[in-house]
Amino acid sequence: MSDASALTKREDDAPDVGELTPPDRTLMGPGPSDVHPRVLKAMSTPLVGHLDPSFVEIMDEVQELLRYTFRTDNKWTIPVSGTGSASMEAAIGNLVEPGDTMLVPTNGYFGGRMKSMAERAGGEVVEVTAPWGEPLDPVDVERAFDEHQPDVFGFVHAETSTGVLQPNVPELTEIAHDHDALVIADTVTSLGGVELRVDEWGIDAAYSGPQKCLSCPPGASPLTLNDRAMDKVLDRDERPRSWYLDLSLLEGYWGDDRAYHHTAPITNVYALREALRLVAEEGIEARWARHREVAGDLKAGLQDLGLEMNAPDEYWLPSLNAVRVPDGIDDGAVIDHLLAEYDLEIASGLGDLEGDIWRIGCMGRSARPKNVEYVLAALEDALAEQGF
Ligand SMILES: Cc1ncc(COP(=O)(O)O)c(C=O)c1O
């Protein structure tokens, strides 16, 4: 017989963890960015099943909103369950077959991740080189194509590790298509914040993440493929190495059948829907303009503080402002000061630029004058602490 008091008493080995009270940060790092209250509210609405007729309708709406945001008519436009790396691996793992050659860039951290994923997919990897902090030069891309005849070409539209925006995208895709190659674009830090036109620019596949310029928590990550890319996926000799990310199987869920493949992260899909609704309300072109304008004020303010941007103005990436750490300044101490004194997140450099730059995001809901003023004032104080 059970003792009633035992039912209310915490068992000795049950962890006594307190209620969740995360700090109220202002997120000005490389992502996640501040989330709009409407998105948080959408995440607290009731769960339905992933095959519920009401959810099937939500899936359609999310796909339509994603097409608008990517500037594409691609049928195969879906949120992949997982973070940006999942949609990245879905693109690379499905479009690179064993024996294929993929051309990847060396000008930042995420080109390195592309390489790693292409190798795991059984591909052979060749590189087009450019220094960290510079975009790819179409002349080098053309040369790499002539030399290696790759089947797939990947580039990073907005390199989060260097704060560099890749210009000349239509020129790059034309080179690839002249050589019968498919183009995969990493648009994780550009989608919804920086001009991106998937169809007009001839991008065959683009992947992204929700936690940057869409200001949505991570968990469901945008991916779009045109028919040419999807034909290759459906016509593979060998199945992709990942079952979970096999787009020919995911087609069964996100395509016409709406049949079970895996249990979609329903709440993340709600969140993405609301975040994309905010994009549509603002208008995609107006949103790109806002990012340019607000981040332009941030850049000017940083320069007024005596700081130097990592990227030249021509390649400046509004959504990610990479700033050189001045000589004699401890970059980590500044980051710690901002977090401790201002509840403000910015990030240090990554890879080759570790210790050399700070990365200050200006993405989605974080791309507001209020955030810019706050980060500039806080940074001025943190630098003054170190006698700058
Ligand atoms: C350019 C780029 N590609 C890919 C990724 C990977 O995305 P995630 O960290 O969401 O898996 C990131 C994340 O910061 C990124 O900035």
The ligand as an ORCA input file, in Angstrom:
! r2SCAN-3c Opt
* xyz 0 1
  C      27.502     30.501    -42.885
  C      27.041     29.399    -41.981
  N      26.838     28.178    -42.480
  C      26.412     27.161    -41.702
  C      26.161     27.336    -40.357
  C      25.711     26.179    -39.531
  O      24.488     26.413    -38.917
  P      24.092     25.802    -37.484
  O      25.073     26.299    -36.492
  O      22.713     26.333    -37.268
  O      24.103     24.321    -37.608
  C      26.369     28.575    -39.789
  C      26.148     28.812    -38.353
  O      26.536     29.787    -37.784
  C      26.816     29.641    -40.624
  O      27.029     30.865    -40.128
*
